[in-house]
Structure formats: structure tokens, C-alpha cells
């Protein structure tokens, strides 16, 4: 599943390089045909170049199909491994035997959580009583007047 990365071109890359070179050759032959029409050697060279471009394109398509088939197979392998990994915990949970130490620890933790719940309930009741006490306190008859800051500074000097 791992791909090797190196300086050497892979099958698809080398076909693409060859196709590019042949395309450049085809362009050169077409240019020569325009400049010297009717030359039988250039016509034959053009036909050979066209055939080689077609073969290179076919090889490129074949390489892409093979690569796609390989990647599809790799994806199938990965999906099967994923399904096995997803099923493993469920199977392990069914086959697991309860451990007495684990059951004791769970019981102890459950008791601690129960105690903490009681402490939180008592704290909530105390806060609610404090809020009720604050709500029953009457507001002050008259709010004290605030002295402007500049007047405070003048009085302090």
C-alpha cells in the first residue's frame, strides 16, 4: 500500500514524457509540411509521428487504468481493515469476563460521585437561601449622592 517516491519516473510519468516529446516532434513535422508541402518523406514522417502519438496516448490511458485499478484494490484492503477494527471492540466487549477488581473500583467511584452530588445539592440549597435573603433585604431609602471627581479634587486640595 505504500508508494515509493524516488527520482525515477513511474510508468504513467514516463509515458507522459514520451507523449510530450512525440507531440513536439509532431508539431515540428507539421511545421515542415507547411513549409515544404508535397514532400513524400515528410508525409511518411508525419504518418509515423501520428501513429506514435496514438500509441503513446493509448499507453498513457492503459497506465492510468492500471493505476486506478491498483488504487481501487488498495482502497478495498483499507476498508476491510477498517471494518475489522470497528468490529473488534464490539467482539471484545462480548467476550470479556467481568473483573472483580474492576467491579469494586466502579462501585467505589459510583459512591464517590454520589457523595459529590450530595455536596453539590447542599451547596445549591445554600446559594438559593442566600439569594432569597438578599432579595428580602429592602433597598436603601435614598441613594447617597455622588460627588463629581473635580469637586473631590478641589475639596482635597
C-alpha positions in Angstrom: 0.0 0.0 0.0 2.9 2.4 0.5 4.2 4.1 -2.6 7.9 4.6 -3.1 9.0 8.1 -4.0 12.2 8.5 -5.9 13.9 10.2 -8.7 12.9 7.6 -11.3 9.7 8.3 -13.2 6.8 5.8 -12.8 5.0 4.1 -15.7 2.5 6.9 -16.1 5.1 9.6 -15.8 7.4 8.1 -18.4 4.5 7.7 -20.8 3.5 11.3 -20.4 7.1 12.4 -21.0 7.3 10.3 -24.2 3.9 11.6 -25.3 5.1 15.2 -24.8 8.2 14.5 -26.8 6.3 12.9 -29.6 3.8 15.8 -29.6 6.7 18.2 -30.0 8.0 16.1 -32.9 4.6 16.1 -34.5 4.4 19.9 -34.2 7.8 20.1 -35.9 6.8 17.8 -38.7 3.5 19.7 -39.2 5.6 22.9 -39.5 7.8 21.3 -42.1 4.8 20.1 -44.0 3.5 23.6 -44.2 6.9 24.9 -45.3 7.6 22.2 -47.9 4.2 20.7 -49.0 4.1 17.5 -51.1 7.4 16.0 -49.9 6.8 12.2 -49.6 9.4 11.8 -46.9 7.7 14.4 -44.7 4.3 12.9 -45.3 5.7 9.5 -44.2 7.3 11.1 -41.2 4.1 12.7 -40.4 2.2 9.4 -40.6 4.8 7.7 -38.3 4.6 10.6 -35.9 0.8 10.4 -35.8 0.9 6.7 -35.1 3.4 7.1 -32.4 1.3 9.8 -30.7 -1.7 7.5 -30.9 0.3 4.7 -29.3 1.7 6.9 -26.6 -1.8 8.1 -25.8 -3.0 4.5 -25.6 -0.1 3.6 -23.3 -0.9 6.6 -21.1 -4.6 5.5 -20.8 -3.6 2.0 -20.0 -1.2 3.1 -17.3 -3.9 5.3 -15.8 -6.3 2.4 -15.8 -3.8 0.1 -14.2 -3.0 2.7 -11.5 -6.8 3.3 -10.9 -7.3 -0.5 -10.5 -4.4 -0.7 -8.1 -5.7 2.2 -6.0 -9.1 0.6 -6.0 -7.7 -2.6 -4.7 -5.8 -0.7 -2.0 -9.0 1.1 -1.0 -10.7 -2.3 -0.7 -8.0 -3.6 1.6 -8.1 -0.4 3.7 -11.9 -0.6 4.0 -11.7 -4.3 5.1 -9.2 -3.4 7.7 -11.3 -0.6 9.0 -14.4 -2.9 9.2 -12.3 -5.4 11.2 -11.1 -2.6 13.5 -14.6 -1.3 14.1 -15.9 -4.8 14.8 -13.0 -5.7 17.2 -14.1 -3.6 20.3 -17.7 -4.9 20.0 -16.4 -8.5 19.8 -14.0 -7.9 22.7 -16.8 -6.5 24.9 -19.0 -9.5 24.3 -16.2 -11.9 25.1 -14.8 -10.1 28.1 -15.2 -11.6 31.5 -16.0 -9.2 34.3 -13.1 -8.5 36.6 -13.9 -8.4 40.4 -11.3 -5.6 41.0 -12.9 -3.6 38.2 -16.4 -4.0 39.7 -15.1 -2.9 43.1 -13.5 0.1 41.6 -16.7 1.0 39.7 -18.7 0.7 42.9 -16.2 2.9 44.8 -16.3 5.6 42.1 -20.1 5.4 42.0 -20.2 6.0 45.7 -17.8 9.0 45.4 -19.9 10.5 42.6 -23.0 10.1 44.8 -21.2 11.9 47.7 -20.2 14.7 45.4 -23.7 15.0 44.1 -24.9 15.4 47.7 -22.3 18.1 48.4 -23.4 20.0 45.2 -27.1 19.8 46.2 -26.3 21.2 49.6 -24.2 24.0 48.0 -27.1 24.8 45.6 -29.5 25.0 48.5 -27.2 27.3 50.4 -26.8 29.6 47.4 -30.6 29.7 46.9 -31.1 30.6 50.6 -28.5 33.3 50.3 -30.3 34.7 47.2 -33.6 34.6 49.0 -32.1 36.5 51.9 -30.6 39.1 49.6 -34.0 39.5 47.8 -35.8 40.1 51.1 -33.5 43.0 52.1 -35.2 46.3 51.4 -33.4 48.8 49.1 -31.9 51.8 50.8 -34.3 54.7 51.3 -32.2 57.2 49.4 -29.1 56.5 47.4 -26.1 58.6 48.5 -25.2 61.5 46.2 -22.0 61.0 44.3 -19.6 63.9 44.3 -18.1 64.8 40.9 -14.5 64.0 40.6 -13.4 67.6 40.1 -15.2 68.8 43.2 -13.5 66.0 45.1 -10.1 67.2 43.9 -10.9 70.8 44.8 -12.0 69.7 48.3 -8.9 67.6 48.8 -6.6 70.5 48.0 
